[in-house]
Amino acid sequence: MPDQSTVYDCIVVGYGGVGSASLMAAAQKGWNVLGIDRFGPAHDRGSSHGQTRIIRRAYFEHPNYVPLANRAFEMWDDLNKRHRTSPDKKELLTQTGLLQMGRKDSELIQGVVASAQAHDLKIEHFTPDEIRQRLPLFKIPDNFVGVFEPGAAFLRVELCVAAMIQQAVKSGAELKSNHCVEHWDVDGQGLVTVKTDRGVYRARRLVIAAGGWSEPLLGDLDLGLQLLHKQQQWFQLDRVDQKLESQFPCFLLEEDNGDCFYGFPEIDYLGMKVCEHTGGVPVNCPADVDRGLDEAQLMRTRQFMRDHCNYGKSRLVHHSACVYTMSPDGHFFVDRYPGFSNVVFAAGLSGHGFKFAPVLGSYLVDLLEGNQASEFDFLKIGGRASKGG
């Protein structure tokens, strides 16, 4: 049972991507910080797993993300230096470049170009013939174009979460795994009480970073969050140019109908990871996700691969379930909880938030110290940005 006399400087609910980053930031400030998670470090029941995540600067979702992405690259680089204490440790971030493909007037291509122009980012433009020549795996329609961001990379997602938790614990953070948070409250003196299924904990400050389990903890805010089950898939192909050692890049492709798929170079025996960014199956709770093979999602991905990739045979090697916590406009919520200056939260990362984890975690801790930054204003509850504007 918890020691009722202990009052932490901060409690962090959830230690996936943003939660582990918040734990790290709070612990490195010298705070006595407690992390609570219903599973444990680097688990596969939420949104921070699946081997890899793309990190990019020329952000098609909105130019306002670009300064945050720049800072994210710096923070991942710093964490990687702390993490790689020996040559046998895999790097957290691997630069591969990112090829984004679609019609010139597609949301993807227009958004990438707009962000690059607004922030003077280096991108390269390719015709369909140039893509086919340089990357013969792809079958590209004649009405498509390609935009290549050479500085883009992929993150090894589970290793990133584990590295942030390791740094947090090294700085004194305490972890409580297999604890389900049922309720939180703030008393008249501003003290936070967090009730779990295994006891009650108290703190002066609270960070809520619960991913797909956020809605019950933020229910009073009525954020309109929707959960989508997405299937991640890995394929072995009867060719070699998609391998990391062949300098194959990450990719995003928007089809004529707006469907968007992404993929990574083959980095190990699992093969090439290919997934759909659009689509998904609505669920009420992450616990409701069927973690067996979703044949319908697999068929959509296979059709994408037949339409846009050249190969003879493919074999599904592995699949896993992931949960997108979607906000109504696709932008994150990062803000103070209204009425409580000592409670902050991040929610609705909408399937593109992991790359920003160290930036968001650091900012949530800054908010608890009363420090705001205008770069985050468009992610406040009342400061929503319009897409493309």
Secondary structure as UniProt FT lines:
FT   TURN            4..5
FT   STRAND          7..8
FT   STRAND          10..13
FT   HELIX           17..28
FT   TURN            29..30
FT   STRAND          33..36
FT   TURN            41..42
FT   STRAND          52..55
FT   TURN            60..61
FT   HELIX           63..65
FT   HELIX           66..83
FT   TURN            87..88
FT   STRAND          93..95
FT   STRAND          98..103
FT   TURN            104..105
FT   HELIX           107..119
FT   STRAND          124..126
FT   HELIX           128..134
FT   TURN            136..137
FT   TURN            142..143
FT   STRAND          144..149
FT   TURN            150..151
FT   STRAND          153..156
FT   HELIX           157..170
FT   TURN            171..172
FT   STRAND          174..176
FT   STRAND          181..186
FT   TURN            188..189
FT   STRAND          192..196
FT   TURN            197..198
FT   STRAND          199..203
FT   STRAND          206..208
FT   HELIX           211..213
FT   HELIX           214..217
FT   HELIX           219..221
FT   STRAND          226..237
FT   TURN            241..242
FT   HELIX           244..246
FT   STRAND          250..254
FT   TURN            256..257
FT   STRAND          260..263
FT   TURN            269..270
FT   STRAND          272..276
FT   STRAND          281..283
FT   HELIX           286..288
FT   HELIX           295..308
FT   STRAND          314..326
FT   TURN            328..329
FT   STRAND          333..336
FT   TURN            338..339
FT   TURN            341..342
FT   STRAND          343..347
FT   TURN            350..351
FT   HELIX           354..356
FT   HELIX           357..368
FT   TURN            369..370
FT   HELIX           374..379
FT   TURN            381..382
FT   TURN            387..388
//
